[in-house]
Amino acid sequence: MEYFGDKLKSVRKSKKITQAELASKIGVSKWAVTSYEQGRTSPSVEVLIKICETLDTSSDYMLGISDKLPHEMTTVGLSDEEVRLLLQFLNLVEQNRTPKK
């Protein structure tokens, strides 16, 4: 599941859900979510379904079968490396976003 971790982290953060909150909603430990995002382990099919339902995204996107992003963006024409860099960029933007007051 190449890039699964980047996709999971990006979609989770775009929904403003913490790792702990996602873990609680899908019935796994926070460590498991961290492990998925870092690419150390992969979720079971049952957990993947819960992740997709919770984050309102498709398993095709999360697994790299489809490049349709959940935010009305498209990666048509981009290489795998460009998609990976785009996901990392989206994570960086989200991390550095200043909360609106």
C-alpha positions, 0 to 999 in steps of 0.5 A, a space after each residue: 500500500 504505497 503512499 497509504 500512510 501519506 494519504 491517511 495522514 493528509 485526509 485525517 488532518 483535512 478532517 481535523 481529526 487527531 490520531 487519538 480521535 481516529 483510533 477511538 472511532 475505528 477501534 484501534 490504538 493511537 499507536 496503530 494509527 501512527 504505525 499506519 501513517 508511518 508505513 510500518 504496518 497496514 490496517 486489516 480490511 475491516 479497519 480499512 473500511 472503518 477508516 474510509 467510513 470515518 474519513 468519508 473517503 474511498 478505499 480506492 483512493 486510500 489504496 492507490 487504485 484511484 487517484 481521485 482525491 477526496 477534496 475535488 482535486 485530481 492527480 491525472 498526469 502526475 507521476 507516482 513521485 509527484 503524487 507522493 510529493 503533493 501529499 507531503 506538501 498538503 501535510 506540510 501546509 496543514 501542519 503550518 496552518 494558523 488557526 483562524 480567530 
